[in-house]
Amino acid sequence: MEFDRFSIALLVLRPDREPLDHEAEAALQDAHMAHVADLHEAGYLLAAGPLLGGSEEPFRGLTIMNVEPEKARLLKEQDPAVRAGRFSVKVLPWMVPRGAIHFSRTRFPRSIAEATAD
């Protein structure tokens, strides 16, 4: 049997992160979202989104990438929210039977305002 290989990147909320005011947090979230959109436009990112486990859950985002785990880690570590110390990154290799999953090109929002626009 043949398998497709992907990398799963999890954003983990760091317990030692610096507190941010609302404005700084919103600006960092916009920069994070723009980075995710850039990765998709460059062809590295297949799917991404927040994990909705509640405020006590440290896992905050999941990304599926079509690159090797080492490359996925390098790309995700360039995320402004990771560089600012808000998140750490955990990368896992993942494989599924060839053809079991298909991803379509889409457009990822580049900001909170764009994501919430009607």
Secondary structure as the mmCIF struct_conf table of DSSP 4:
data_model
#
loop_
_struct_conf.conf_type_id
_struct_conf.id
_struct_conf.beg_label_comp_id
_struct_conf.beg_label_asym_id
_struct_conf.beg_label_seq_id
_struct_conf.end_label_comp_id
_struct_conf.end_label_asym_id
_struct_conf.end_label_seq_id
STRN STRN1 PHE A 3 LEU A 13
TURN_TY1_P TURN_TY1_P1 PRO A 15 ASP A 16
HELX_LH_PP_P HELX_LH_PP_P1 ARG A 17 PRO A 19
HELX_RH_AL_P HELX_RH_AL_P1 HIS A 22 GLU A 41
TURN_TY1_P TURN_TY1_P2 ALA A 42 GLY A 43
STRN STRN2 LEU A 45 PRO A 50
BEND BEND1 GLY A 53 GLY A 53
TURN_TY1_P TURN_TY1_P3 SER A 55 GLU A 56
BEND BEND2 PRO A 58 PRO A 58
STRN STRN3 PHE A 59 MET A 65
BEND BEND3 ASN A 66 VAL A 67
HELX_RH_AL_P HELX_RH_AL_P2 PRO A 69 LYS A 76
TURN_TY1_P TURN_TY1_P4 GLU A 77 GLN A 78
BEND BEND4 ASP A 79 ASP A 79
HELX_RH_AL_P HELX_RH_AL_P3 PRO A 80 ARG A 83
TURN_TY1_P TURN_TY1_P5 ALA A 84 GLY A 85
BEND BEND5 ARG A 86 ARG A 86
STRN STRN4 PHE A 87 PRO A 97
TURN_TY1_P TURN_TY1_P6 ARG A 98 GLY A 99
BEND BEND6 ALA A 100 ALA A 100
BEND BEND7 ARG A 110 SER A 111
HELX_RH_AL_P HELX_RH_AL_P4 ILE A 112 THR A 116
#
